């Protein structure tokens, strides 16, 4: 409402002054009344974009470049187009029910003259929310109403001789009474992301300062990402401590070159590298000063997309103990020397040679890898990796930050980035909610519901409700080992049974109240086919205890079919704070219910019962590393009915097909060295269930194994640390 005050046509008199005063009082009263009414009205949640990146299907597509997903990708330069016939439809799954308010259509010239917007709760029964027979195409904004999970546009008459062609199909609404105000995407990366370019002063000093903070901070709260813009950096030795990620910001590792080293050693632990956890090096080219770079690590310390123009030493100075690690999508021009490393997995890489093996060295898709020769020497080599997709990563496109999501590869061999254009998708940073310290789970979920991806900046995030990833193709990427802690026994994160979710680069740390599970991929009973676009977990780590008391019944449950688990360390703590047989109780590590799940680099340790249980069909594991729980108080504590102990890796009796390569389980029952473990592996004896190159070993004679798998394989020696092996089962 507006009120017009008419200016008098003559000089005011006393009467007119009285009129103006009266009018002013009237206006003041009216405005106050209106303001009170506005303030008393309940706040209305602003509708947000729900469809972007959602699971989408269509009746047809014109060609390979006009897939249905193009209409919900947020890119106005890509489109879906149908076959040249009537009728045709395109449908988007919003992931969960929502109250809908509008639809925005951006038509190409080949638009619909007649079409309907239809809504459905289940994808089967549809109601019409809008229809027209006179559309002129272009950009249309349609007001609709209704509650639905699925929204479909059905074209019944084309305006041209071509198919139906949409640049964008956007659906707006709210969920759970929320949805607004709209959360902005993009922004700065926070105080714990340190970005350098070749002209930055005193780079060595800053890197050294962070290393001094993190060198011994195994259970500290500091988190850091050291990111280097494309260019050349001279005379740099970047020593990498706990919870530190170092990475180049180029699209290709060769865009960012160090004439120097990225070093992990074990001086802080008297030359013992078995606790060099939780750090990473990614997307850099190194010219090591001595000709060889040292990367002496154990679990949760990936070496990804690296080009070393020289050799790589995986042992600490002095060749003290080291206990396993992971290389992927990397090119090592010289030799890799594991030396004292007990086990290692290398995937889709290129090496100039490999010097030795201790217990279990496994390779898949690695050019230059040694031939299989298990158990002497203990090399397990697969020519290719059946299915792989490299980890998403942050990079600079000019001055704009983007996240590159590499494409899925089938039967991969060698690196993904050398010798041609990289296959995948670049996502602008404005399509990510930048999660910073203090962010709540409610805000994170609102950002996801709005259609944003997540980029966790380095930090520790306490959450009081589950983070729900419901939209297909969502990227959840952590920098600097970002850590999520559920404070009140909730599941930290759940992923819907949708295509192509990418989880990467973060740590879930169990809280003091028991969580029934910490990460759930797909709901119970999930059955959708994701073979064309699987969900992947990469460098997703789980910890129970160590930094303080923590409990969880099961750490990771995978219900969705076709999931890729690419490098995880799921660890019930055996040192630090808040650990003990009941203090950090955690019965199960990883449980796989989905079919056709592939694990490449599966590290799972110290659970009270089964470390891994597999119920899904056609599961495959390439490299498994396990230690049974050190702290079992006695034989009775681990007794499993009539069986002595719980297997490290158990395939359920119902499974018909399963296969594993390069898998080891170790025991170190130092609380009661008389404990006997019946076997490390348990599986049904069926033609379709196969294992290759298994081992069990007793560390220093603290506890023993009677067999390797089922009742097959010799017992461990009794006193010495010598593996017992099985080359093929059955």
C-alpha positions in Angstrom: 0.0 0.0 0.0 1.2 3.6 -0.7 -0.1 6.9 0.6 0.2 10.0 -1.6 0.5 13.4 0.0 -0.9 16.1 -2.3 1.2 19.3 -2.4 -1.1 22.4 -1.9 -1.3 24.8 -4.8 -1.1 27.9 -2.6 0.9 28.9 0.5 -0.3 26.9 3.5 -2.7 28.5 6.0 -3.1 27.5 9.6 -5.9 25.2 8.6 -3.8 23.5 6.1 -1.0 23.0 8.7 -3.6 21.4 10.9 -4.7 19.1 7.9 -1.1 18.1 7.3 -0.5 17.3 10.9 -3.6 15.1 10.9 -2.6 13.5 7.7 0.9 12.8 9.0 -0.5 11.3 12.2 -2.8 9.1 10.1 0.1 7.9 7.9 2.2 7.2 10.9 -0.5 5.1 12.5 -1.1 3.3 9.2 2.6 2.5 8.7 2.9 1.2 12.3 -0.1 -1.0 11.8 1.3 -2.4 8.6 4.7 -3.0 10.2 3.1 -4.8 13.1 1.2 -7.0 10.8 4.4 -7.9 8.8 6.3 -8.6 11.9 3.6 -10.8 13.3 3.3 -12.9 10.1 5.3 -16.2 10.2 8.5 -16.2 8.2 8.2 -18.1 4.9 11.0 -20.4 3.8 12.4 -19.3 0.5 12.2 -22.0 -2.2 15.5 -23.3 -3.4 16.7 -25.2 -6.5 16.2 -28.9 -5.8 16.8 -30.5 -9.2 20.3 -29.6 -10.1 22.5 -32.7 -10.4 19.5 -34.9 -9.6 19.0 -38.4 -11.0 17.4 -37.9 -14.3 16.0 -40.2 -17.0 14.3 -39.5 -20.4 12.3 -41.4 -22.9 15.1 -40.9 -25.5 18.1 -38.8 -26.4 19.1 -37.5 -29.8 22.7 -38.5 -29.5 25.5 -39.2 -27.1 26.1 -35.5 -26.5 22.6 -34.6 -25.5 22.0 -36.9 -22.5 19.2 -36.2 -20.0 21.7 -35.2 -17.3 22.6 -32.1 -19.3 19.2 -30.5 -18.4 20.0 -30.5 -14.7 23.7 -29.8 -14.7 23.5 -26.1 -14.1 25.4 -25.4 -17.3 23.4 -23.3 -19.8 25.6 -24.5 -22.6 24.7 -28.2 -22.5 21.3 -29.6 -23.4 19.0 -32.6 -23.5 17.3 -33.4 -26.8 15.0 -36.2 -27.6 14.2 -38.3 -30.7 12.2 -36.6 -33.4 8.8 -38.0 -32.5 5.9 -37.4 -30.1 5.4 -37.9 -27.2 8.7 -37.6 -25.3 9.5 -37.0 -21.6 12.2 -36.2 -19.1 12.0 -37.0 -15.4 14.1 -35.8 -12.4 14.3 -37.5 -9.1 14.6 -34.9 -6.3 15.9 -37.5 -3.9 13.2 -37.0 -1.3 9.7 -35.4 -1.2 9.5 -31.7 -1.4 6.9 -28.9 -1.4 7.2 -27.5 -5.0 6.6 -23.9 -6.0 7.9 -23.4 -9.5 9.6 -24.9 -12.6 11.9 -23.0 -14.9 12.5 -24.2 -18.4 15.2 -22.9 -20.8 14.2 -24.2 -24.3 16.5 -24.4 -27.3 14.8 -23.4 -30.6 13.4 -26.9 -30.8 10.9 -26.6 -28.1 7.5 -28.0 -27.2 4.3 -26.4 -28.3 2.2 -28.6 -26.0 3.5 -30.2 -22.8 2.6 -31.1 -19.2 4.5 -30.8 -15.9 3.6 -33.9 -13.9 4.3 -34.8 -10.2 4.7 -38.1 -8.5 5.5 -39.4 -5.0 6.7 -42.8 -6.2 7.6 -42.5 -9.9 4.5 -44.5 -11.0 1.4 -42.5 -10.3 1.4 -39.0 -11.8 -0.8 -35.9 -11.5 -0.7 -32.8 -13.7 0.6 -29.6 -12.1 0.7 -27.5 -15.3 -0.2 -27.9 -19.0 -0.2 -25.8 -22.1 -0.9 -26.2 -25.8 0.5 -22.8 -26.8 4.1 -22.6 -25.5 6.3 -20.1 -27.4 9.5 -21.7 -26.0 12.4 -19.6 -24.8 12.7 -19.1 -21.0 9.5 -20.0 -19.1 8.8 -19.7 -15.4 5.8 -21.8 -14.3 4.1 -21.5 -10.9 3.1 -24.9 -9.6 2.0 -26.4 -6.3 2.1 -29.9 -4.8 4.3 -32.3 -2.9 6.4 -34.7 -4.9 9.7 -36.5 -5.2 9.6 -36.9 -9.0 8.9 -34.2 -11.5 8.3 -35.0 -15.2 7.9 -32.9 -18.3 5.9 -34.7 -21.0 6.0 -33.2 -24.4 2.9 -34.0 -26.6 3.5 -31.8 -29.6 6.8 -30.4 -31.0 7.0 -26.8 -32.4 9.6 -27.9 -35.0 10.5 -31.0 -36.9 13.3 -31.8 -34.5 13.0 -33.3 -31.0 12.4 -31.6 -27.7 15.5 -29.7 -26.6 16.1 -28.2 -23.1 19.1 -26.3 -21.9 17.9 -26.4 -18.3 15.0 -28.0 -16.4 14.9 -26.4 -12.9 12.5 -27.4 -10.1 12.2 -25.2 -7.0 10.7 -25.9 -3.6 11.3 -26.6 0.1 11.9 -29.7 2.2 10.9 -30.4 5.8 9.5 -26.9 6.2 12.8 -25.4 5.3 14.7 -24.3 2.2 15.6 -20.7 2.7 17.2 -18.3 2.8 19.2 -19.5 -0.1 22.8 -20.5 0.8 25.4 -19.0 -1.5 27.9 -21.3 -3.2 31.6 -20.5 -3.5 33.6 -18.0 -1.5 37.0 -18.1 0.2 38.6 -21.3 1.4 39.2 -20.3 5.0 42.3 -19.8 7.1 43.7 -23.3 7.0 44.1 -23.4 3.2 47.5 -21.9 2.4 47.8 -21.0 -1.3 51.2 -20.3 -2.8 52.5 -19.1 -6.1 56.2 -19.0 -7.2 56.5 -15.3 -6.2 55.2 -15.9 -2.6 57.9 -14.8 -0.1 59.4 -17.3 2.3 57.5 -20.4 1.1 60.0 -22.7 2.9 59.5 -20.8 6.1 55.7 -21.2 6.1 55.8 -24.9 5.1 58.4 -25.5 7.9 56.1 -23.6 10.4 53.2 -25.9 9.6 55.4 -29.0 9.8 56.6 -28.0 13.2 53.0 -27.8 14.4 52.0 -31.1 12.8 55.0 -33.3 13.0 54.0 -35.0 16.2 50.4 -34.0 16.4 49.0 -37.5 15.8 45.7 -36.8 17.6 45.7 -33.0 17.5 43.0 -30.7 16.1 45.2 -28.8 13.5 44.3 -29.3 9.9 46.1 -27.8 6.9 46.1 -27.8 3.1 49.1 -26.5 1.2 48.0 -25.6 -2.3 50.5 -24.5 -5.0 49.4 -22.6 -8.1 50.8 -23.8 -11.5 54.5 -22.8 -11.9 58.0 -23.9 -10.9 59.2 -23.8 -7.3 62.9 -24.1 -6.6 64.9 -25.3 -3.7 61.9 -26.5 -1.7 61.7 -29.4 0.7 58.1 -29.7 2.0 58.1 -32.0 5.0 54.5 -33.2 5.6 53.2 -34.0 9.0 49.8 -35.2 10.4 46.6 -33.8 8.9 48.4 -32.0 6.1 47.6 -32.2 2.4 50.0 -30.9 -0.2 48.7 -30.5 -3.7 49.2 -28.7 -7.0 46.4 -26.5 -8.4 47.0 -27.4 -12.0 44.7 -29.6 -14.1 47.7 -31.8 -14.8 50.5 -32.7 -12.3 53.1 -31.4 -14.7 51.6 -27.9 -14.3 53.1 -27.5 -10.9 56.8 -28.5 -10.5 59.0 -28.6 -7.5 62.8 -28.6 -8.0 62.9 -30.2 -4.6 61.1 -32.7 -2.5 57.9 -33.6 -0.7 59.2 -35.6 2.3 57.8 -37.9 5.0 60.3 -39.3 7.4 60.0 -40.7 11.0 62.5 -38.8 13.1 59.7 -37.8 15.5 59.2 -41.5 16.3 62.8 -42.7 16.5 62.9 -43.9 12.9 59.7 -46.0 13.1 57.2 -45.0 10.3 54.4 -47.3 11.4 52.4 -44.4 12.8 52.9 -41.9 9.9 49.2 -41.7 9.2 46.7 -39.1 7.9 48.5 -37.0 5.3 48.6 -36.8 1.5 50.5 -35.6 -1.6 48.6 -35.0 -4.8 48.9 -33.5 -8.3 52.6 -32.4 -8.3 55.7 -33.0 -10.3 58.9 -33.5 -8.3 62.6 -33.2 -9.4 64.1 -34.6 -6.1 67.3 -33.0 -5.1 69.1 -36.3 -4.5 67.3 -38.0 -7.3 65.0 -39.9 -5.0 62.0 -38.6 -3.0 61.3 -40.1 0.5 57.6 -40.9 1.3 57.8 -43.2 4.4 54.2 -43.7 5.5 51.8 -46.2 6.7 48.0 -46.1 6.5 45.8 -43.2 5.4 48.6 -41.4 3.5 47.8 -41.5 -0.2 50.3 -40.5 -3.0 48.0 -39.6 -5.9 48.5 -38.0 -9.3 52.1 -37.5 -8.6 55.0 -37.4 -11.2 58.4 -38.1 -9.7 61.2 -37.5 -12.1 63.5 -39.8 -10.2 63.0 -42.6 -7.7 60.7 -43.0 -4.7 61.9 -44.4 -1.3 59.0 -45.7 0.9 61.1 -46.4 4.0 62.3 -44.0 6.7 65.9 -42.9 7.1 67.7 -45.9 8.7 65.2 -48.3 7.2 63.1 -48.7 10.3 59.7 -50.3 10.3 56.9 -49.1 7.9 53.5 -50.7 7.5 51.8 -50.2 4.2 50.5 -47.5 1.9 48.9 -46.5 -1.3 49.9 -45.0 -4.7 47.4 -44.2 -7.5 47.4 -42.5 -10.9 51.1 -41.6 -10.4 54.2 -41.8 -12.6 57.5 -42.7 -11.0 60.2 -42.4 -13.7 62.8 -44.2 -11.6 62.7 -47.1 -9.2 60.3 -47.5 -6.2 62.1 -48.9 -3.2 59.8 -50.1 -0.5 62.7 -51.7 1.5 61.2 -52.2 5.0 57.6 -51.7 4.0 55.6 -54.7 5.0 52.9 -54.3 2.4 51.8 -51.8 -0.3 49.2 -51.3 -3.0 49.7 -49.4 -6.2 46.9 -48.8 -8.8 46.8 -47.4 -12.3 50.3 -46.0 -12.4 53.7 -46.2 -14.1 56.9 -47.1 -12.4 60.5 -47.4 -13.6 61.0 -50.5 -11.5 60.3 -52.0 -8.1 63.2 -53.2 -5.9 61.8 -55.7 -3.3 58.9 -57.0 -1.3 58.4 -58.1 2.3 55.0 -59.7 2.8 52.5 -58.4 0.3 53.1 -56.0 -2.6 50.0 -55.7 -4.9 49.6 -54.0 -8.2 46.7 -53.4 -10.6 47.0 -51.5 -13.8 50.6 -50.6 -13.2 53.0 -50.2 -16.1 56.4 -51.5 -15.1 55.2 -53.5 -12.2 57.0 -56.8 -11.4 55.3 -60.0 -12.6 53.2 -62.0 -10.2 55.4 -64.4 -8.3 53.6 -64.9 -5.0 54.8 -66.0 -2.4 58.4 -65.7 -3.4 58.8 -62.8 -3.8 55.3 -61.9 -2.7 54.1 -59.9 -5.7 50.5 -60.0 -6.8 50.0 -58.2 -10.2 46.8 -57.7 -12.1 47.3 -56.3 -15.6 44.4 -53.8 -15.3 42.1 -52.5 -12.7 38.5 -53.7 -13.5 36.8 -50.3 -12.7 38.3 -47.2 -11.3 37.6 -43.5 -11.1 40.2 -41.1 -9.8 39.6 -38.8 -6.8 38.1 -35.3 -7.5 40.5 -32.5 -7.0 40.5 -28.7 -6.7 42.3 -26.7 -9.4 42.6 -23.3 -11.0 41.1 -22.5 -14.4 42.8 -19.1 -14.9 41.9 -17.3 -11.7 38.7 -19.4 -11.1 38.7 -22.3 -8.7 37.0 -25.5 -10.0 36.7 -29.1 -8.9 37.6 -31.7 -11.6 35.8 -35.0 -11.3 37.6 -37.6 -13.4 35.5 -40.0 -15.5 35.1 -43.7 -14.8 37.7 -46.0 -16.4 37.2 -49.7 -17.3 40.2 -52.1 -17.4 42.5 -49.1 -16.7 46.2 -49.3 -17.0 48.6 -46.5 -16.4 47.9 -42.9 -15.4 44.8 -41.0 -16.5 46.5 -37.7 -17.2 49.5 -38.4 -19.5 49.3 -38.2 -23.2 45.9 -36.7 -24.0 43.0 -34.7 -22.7 41.6 -35.9 -19.4 38.2 -37.3 -19.3 35.8 -35.9 -16.7 33.8 -32.9 -15.6 34.8 -29.5 -14.2 32.5 -28.0 -11.6 32.8 -24.3 -10.7 33.3 -23.5 -7.1 30.0 -21.6 -6.9 28.3 -24.9 -7.1 29.9 -25.9 -3.8 28.9 -24.9 -0.2 32.3 -24.1 1.3 32.1 -25.7 4.8 34.1 -23.8 7.4 34.6 -24.2 11.1 31.4 -23.7 13.0 29.1 -24.9 10.2 26.2 -26.9 11.5 24.7 -30.1 10.2 21.4 -28.3 9.6 23.2 -25.7 7.3 25.1 -28.5 5.5 21.9 -30.4 4.8 20.2 -27.2 3.7 23.0 -26.6 1.2 22.7 -30.2 -0.1 19.0 -29.9 -0.4 19.5 -26.7 -2.4 21.6 -28.6 -4.9 25.1 -27.6 -3.8 28.0 -29.9 -3.5 30.2 -29.8 -0.4 33.8 -28.7 0.0 35.0 -29.2 3.6 37.9 -26.8 4.4 40.5 -28.2 6.9 39.0 -28.4 10.3 37.1 -30.5 12.8 33.3 -30.5 12.5 31.0 -31.6 15.3 27.5 -32.6 14.0 24.3 -33.3 15.9 22.4 -34.8 13.0 23.1 -37.0 10.0 24.5 -35.4 6.8 22.1 -36.6 4.1 23.5 -36.8 0.6 20.3 -37.5 -1.5 21.1 -36.1 -4.9 22.8 -38.0 -7.7 26.4 -36.9 -8.7 26.9 -34.9 -5.5 30.6 -34.4 -4.7 31.6 -34.3 -1.0 35.3 -33.3 -1.0 37.5 -32.7 2.1 40.7 -30.6 2.2 43.4 -31.2 4.7 41.9 -34.3 6.3 38.7 -32.4 7.3 37.2 -34.4 10.2 33.5 -35.1 11.0 32.5 -36.1 14.5 29.0 -37.2 15.4 28.4 -36.0 19.0 25.2 -37.8 19.9 25.3 -41.2 18.4 23.9 -40.3 15.0 25.2 -41.8 11.7 27.6 -39.2 10.5 26.7 -39.4 6.8 24.1 -41.3 4.7 24.0 -41.5 0.9 20.8 -42.2 -0.9 20.6 -45.0 -3.5 21.4 -42.7 -6.4 24.0 -42.6 -9.1 27.5 -41.2 -9.0 28.0 -39.7 -5.6 31.7 -39.0 -4.9 32.9 -39.0 -1.3 36.6 -38.1 -0.9 39.3 -36.8 1.3 37.8 -36.7 4.8 38.0 -38.5 8.2 35.0 -39.6 10.3 35.9 -39.8 13.9 33.5 -41.6 16.2 32.0 -39.7 19.1 31.7 -40.8 22.7 28.0 -41.9 22.3 27.8 -45.1 20.3 26.7 -44.7 16.7 25.0 -47.8 15.1 27.0 -46.9 12.0 29.2 -44.0 10.9 28.8 -44.0 7.1 25.9 -45.6 5.2 26.0 -45.8 1.4 22.5 -46.5 0.3 19.6 -47.5 2.5 18.9 -51.0 3.6 17.4 -52.9 0.7 19.0 -50.6 -2.0 18.7 -52.3 -5.4 19.2 -49.7 -8.1 21.7 -50.5 -10.9 24.6 -48.0 -10.7 27.0 -49.8 -13.0 27.1 -46.9 -15.5 27.8 -44.3 -12.8 28.8 -45.8 -9.5 29.2 -44.1 -6.2 32.8 -43.9 -5.0 34.6 -43.6 -1.7 38.2 -42.3 -2.0 40.5 -41.5 0.9 37.5 -41.7 3.2 38.9 -42.8 6.6 37.2 -43.8 9.9 38.7 -43.7 13.3 37.3 -45.0 16.6 39.2 -43.8 19.7 42.7 -42.5 19.8 41.8 -38.8 19.9 39.4 -39.6 22.8 36.7 -42.1 23.6 34.6 -43.2 20.6 32.2 -46.0 19.9 30.3 -47.3 16.8 28.8 -50.7 16.2 29.6 -50.8 12.5 31.9 -48.2 10.8 30.9 -48.4 7.1 27.8 -50.1 5.6 27.6 -50.3 1.8 24.1 -51.1 0.6 24.2 -49.6 -2.9 25.2 -51.9 -5.8 28.3 -51.1 -7.9 30.0 -48.9 -5.2 33.8 -48.4 -5.5 35.7 -48.3 -2.3 39.1 -46.9 -3.4 41.5 -46.6 -0.5 40.1 -46.5 3.0 41.6 -47.0 6.4 38.9 -48.0 8.9 40.7 -48.1 12.3 39.7 -48.9 15.9 42.5 -47.3 17.8 45.2 -49.3 19.6 47.0 -46.3 21.1 46.4 -42.7 21.9 43.6 -41.6 24.3 40.2 -43.3 24.9 41.0 -46.9 23.8 40.6 -50.3 25.5 38.6 -53.4 24.8 35.3 -51.8 25.9 36.3 -48.1 26.0 36.3 -47.8 22.2 34.0 -50.8 21.5 33.4 -51.3 17.8 32.3 -54.8 16.7 32.4 -54.5 12.9 34.5 -52.4 10.5 33.0 -52.7 7.0 29.8 -54.5 6.0 29.0 -54.8 2.3 25.4 -55.7 1.4 25.4 -54.3 -2.2 26.1 -56.4 -5.3 29.0 -55.8 -7.6 31.0 -53.7 -5.1 34.7 -53.3 -5.8 37.3 -52.4 -3.1 40.8 -51.3 -4.3 43.0 -50.8 -1.3 41.0 -51.9 1.8 42.7 -51.3 5.1 40.6 -52.4 8.1 42.0 -53.0 11.6 41.4 -54.0 15.2 37.7 -54.5 15.5 36.2 -56.4 18.4 34.5 -59.0 16.0 34.6 -59.1 12.2 36.7 -56.5 10.5 35.0 -57.1 7.1 31.8 -58.9 6.4 30.6 -59.4 2.8 27.0 -60.3 1.9 26.6 -58.9 -1.6 27.1 -60.9 -4.8 30.1 -60.6 -7.2 32.2 -58.5 -4.7 35.9 -58.0 -5.4 38.8 -56.8 -3.3 42.2 -56.0 -4.7 44.6 -55.7 -1.7 43.4 -56.1 1.9 45.5 -55.2 5.0 44.4 -56.1 8.5 45.5 -56.4 12.0 43.3 -58.1 14.6 42.6 -56.2 17.8 45.7 -56.1 20.0 43.9 -55.5 23.2 41.7 -58.6 23.5 42.0 -59.6 27.2 41.8 -63.3 26.8 40.6 -66.2 24.5 37.1 -66.0 25.8 36.7 -62.4 24.8 37.2 -63.2 21.1 35.4 -66.6 21.1 32.9 -66.9 18.3 30.7 -69.8 19.3 32.8 -72.9 18.5 35.2 -70.9 16.5 38.4 -69.4 17.9 38.1 -65.7 17.0 36.3 -63.7 14.4 37.8 -63.8 10.9 39.4 -60.6 9.6 37.4 -61.0 6.3 34.3 -63.1 6.1 32.2 -63.8 3.0 28.7 -65.0 4.0 27.7 -68.5 3.3 24.8 -67.3 1.1 27.2 -65.7 -1.4 27.7 -67.5 -4.8 30.4 -65.3 -6.4 33.3 -63.4 -4.8 37.0 -62.8 -5.5 40.0 -61.3 -3.8 43.7 -60.8 -4.5 46.6 -59.9 -2.3 45.1 -60.1 1.2 46.8 -60.3 4.6 45.8 -60.5 8.2 48.2 -60.1 11.2 47.8 -60.7 14.9 49.6 -59.1 17.8 47.8 -60.3 20.9 50.2 -58.7 23.3 47.8 -58.5 26.3 47.4 -62.3 26.1 50.0 -63.9 23.7 48.4 -67.3 24.2 45.3 -66.3 22.2 44.7 -68.5 19.1 42.9 -67.3 16.0 41.4 -70.1 14.0 41.8 -68.4 10.7 42.2 -65.0 9.1 39.6 -65.5 6.3 36.3 -67.3 6.2 34.3 -68.0 3.0 31.9 -70.6 1.5 33.5 -73.3 -0.6 31.8 -72.7 -3.9 33.2 -72.6 -7.5 32.4 -68.9 -7.8 34.2 -67.9 -4.6 37.9 -67.4 -5.2 40.9 -66.0 -3.4 44.4 -65.5 -4.6 47.6 -64.8 -2.6 46.5 -64.8 1.0 48.7 -64.6 4.1 48.4 -64.6 7.9 51.3 -63.7 10.2 51.9 -63.5 14.0 53.9 -60.5 15.0 56.7 -61.7 17.2 54.7 -64.8 18.3 52.0 -62.8 20.1 49.0 -65.0 19.4 48.8 -67.5 16.6 46.7 -68.5 13.5 45.8 -72.1 13.1 44.9 -71.7 9.4 44.8 -69.0 6.6 41.3 -69.5 5.3 38.7 -71.8 6.7 40.7 -74.9 7.6 43.2 -74.4 4.8 46.8 -73.2 5.2 49.5 -74.0 7.7 49.5 -72.5 11.2 51.9 -69.6 11.9 55.3 -70.7 13.2 54.8 -70.1 16.9 57.6 -67.6 17.7 58.9 -65.9 14.6 57.3 -63.4 12.3 57.0 -65.6 9.2 53.8 -65.6 7.1 51.7 -68.6 6.4 50.4 -68.3 2.8 47.8 -69.8 0.5 48.2 -69.0 -3.3 44.7 -70.0 -4.4 41.5 -70.9 -2.7 39.7 -73.2 -3.2 
